[in-house]
Amino acid sequence: QVQLVESGGGLVQVGGSLRLSCAASGRTFSNYAMAWFRQAPGKEREIVAAVTWSGGTTTTADSVKGRFTISRDNAKNTVYLQMNSLKPEDTAAYYCAADPQTIATALRRGFLYWGQGTQVTVSS
């Protein structure tokens, strides 16, 4: 079992920045692929970014490429999402997810563990 707790969300103006954190506890964090998803009201949940267990490979959605960066610190059992140049369409609940399989497998079958989410609101 892995427990995930997100933090860092809030209200920010267009063009601003936020850094989300996801603290993991339970099983060995460094064995898990990690990802950030988001879901806006009335829309389906979408993948934002993902990182392999080592942090060596990251994947970022086209909609946030060049603006968002995912990273992890296995010594601190934490994964981050640095969000820059925020836009109103980035407004959503952001969720951290973890899975012991590869990113591709986890995306195909669904990530195994989820946090409770943190709200990001970008005002224009």
Secondary structure, DSSP 4 states (H G I P E B T S, - for coil): -EEEEEE--EEEETT--EEEEEEEEES-GGGSEEEEEEE-TTS--EEEEEE-TTSS-EEE-TTTTTTEEEEEETTTTEEEEEE-S--GGG-EEEEEEEESS-HHHHHHH--SEE---EEEEEE-
